[in-house]
C-alpha cells in the first residue's frame, strides 16, 4: 500500500443503502478502491479474489452477524489474513456490546449514524494501528490495551501475573532505572 488510492476497503453490510452511503463517504475521502459484500460468505469470496486492506462490517447481519464474521477472519484456518484490520459498524453502542466486539478481535468501532469525521478517524487509526496481535486460548486480535499506565514498571501488567506463566519477557522491561 503506497498511496491512499491503493487501499482496498471491503464494506460488509446486508443493508444496501448503508453500503452505498459508506462507499460514497469513502470515495469522497479518496478511498476509491471499495468493494461491497451483502453477507459474510460473499465477503470471503471477495477476500479470496483479491487482497483486502481494511474491512468495515455491520454488527447486525443475517445469516452471519459481524461478531461471527470477525471471529471467522481471526480464527478460521482458511482465513487468508487473520491480522486484517476490522472496523465494526453498529447503532448499538452499549459498553457490553463494545466489549463484545473488542473481545471478538475488532480493531475499532464506528457508531451509527455515521459521521464522516469519525469514519475517517477510525479508518486512519485502523490503517496505522501498530498494536501487536495477541493470541490466547480464547482471544485473537489486536492487543486490547492501548498503552501503558504512567506508573507501569513492567514487565508484568497485573498483580496476578506470575513470571513463570509468561512465554516471553522483553529484556528492556527488566532494566533497572
N, C-alpha and C positions, 0 to 999 in steps of 0.2 A: 504494500500500500504506500504509494509515494505521493499521492495527491488526494484531496477530498473527493474529487470526481471518480477516483478508483475504488472507493469504499463501497462494497456490496452489502446493502441492508435488506433483510428479509422481514416483511411485516406479516405476522400470522394472526388473523382475526376472522371469525366466522361472520362478522358484520361487514358487508361490502362497503356501505357508506363510510364506516370508520377506517377501513383500509384505504379508501380513496382520500380521505382527509389527511391521514398520516403520510401517505405517499406524496400528496401535494405539498404539505409542510416541509417534508424532507427535500423535495426537489427545489422548492423556493429557497432553501438554505444552502443549495449547492450539492446536495447528495442525489445525483441523477440516476445512480445505479441501484434502483429499488425493485425488488421482486415482491410478489404477494402470494400468500397461501391462505386458503379458506379453512384448512384442517391441519392437524399435526402430521397426518400421513402425507398430505401434499407438501408440507414444509420439508419433510425428509427427502421427498423426491427432488425438490428444488436444491437442497443442500448436496445431494448426490450428483446433480447435474453440473454444478459449479460451486467453487468455494464462496462461503458467506463470511463477512467480517463482523456482522452485528445482527442480532435478532431482536425485534420488538414483538412480544407475544401478549395477547389478551388473556386475562385470567379465565373469564367465563366463556368457554367454547364447548362445543359438542362435536363429536363424542369424547374427545380427549381435551381436558382443560389445560390451561397454561402451566399450572404446577406440575402436572403429569408430564407434559411436553418437556419442561425443564429437566425433570428427573431423567427422562429418556435420553436427552442430549448429554447429560452429565454421566450417567451410569451404564447405558446400553453399550455392550461390547461392539455393536455395529455402528456406533456413533462415529462420524468422521472427524469431529472436533469437540471433545468434551470440555475444552477450555474456551469455547466460543462465548463472547460477551452476550448476555441475555438481559434485556430490559423488560420488566413486567408492566403491562398497561392494565389499569383497573380503576373503577369508581369506588371500590371497596377498600378504604384506607385505614381501617381499624388497626390498632397496634398488633393484634393477634394475626391478622392477615399479612401485615408487613413482615412479621417474624416468620410466618409460614413460608412466604416467598423467599426470604433470606435463607431459611433452613433448607429450601429446595435447591438452592445454589444460584439464584439470580444475581446478576451483577448490580442491578439497580431497579428502581421502582418509579413509575410515572403515573400520577393520578389523573383521572378523567374528571371533568372536561380538561382536555389537553391545552396547556399554554405553550405557545411557540418558544418562549424563553426557557421554560422548564424542559421541554423536549430537547432543545439543543444543548442545554447544560448537562442533561443526563447522557445524551449521545456522546458529547465531548469527553465527559468523565469516563464512560464505559470504554471508549476507544483508546484512552490514555491511562487506564487503570493499571497500576504497577503492583497491585496486591498479588501475593503468591496464592496459588491454589492449594487447598488443604484437603487431604483425603483421610477420613477416619472410617470406622466401621459403619457409621450411619450418616455421614456428610461428605459431600464432594462439591467444592465450589470455591469462589474467591474467599480469602480469609475474612471472616466476619468482623474482625477487629480493624478499625480504620485508623489505627495509630496507637502509640503507647502513651500511657499516662505520664505526666511530667515527673512524677516521683518514682517511675519504674526503674528498678535497679537490676533487672534481668538475671539469668535467662528464664527463670520460672515466672509465670504470669499470675498464678493463683496460689493462695496459701495451701491448697490441697495438692498442688503439683509435687511430684517426687522425682528427683534426678534420675533414678533408675528406671522410671517409666518413659522418659523422653528418648526418642530414637536418635535425635541429633541435637547438638548444642553448638551454638555459634561461639567460637572462642573469643570473639570481640566482646561478647556479652559477659565473659568471665574476667575481663580486665579489672584490675584494682584501680580505682580512681585516684 
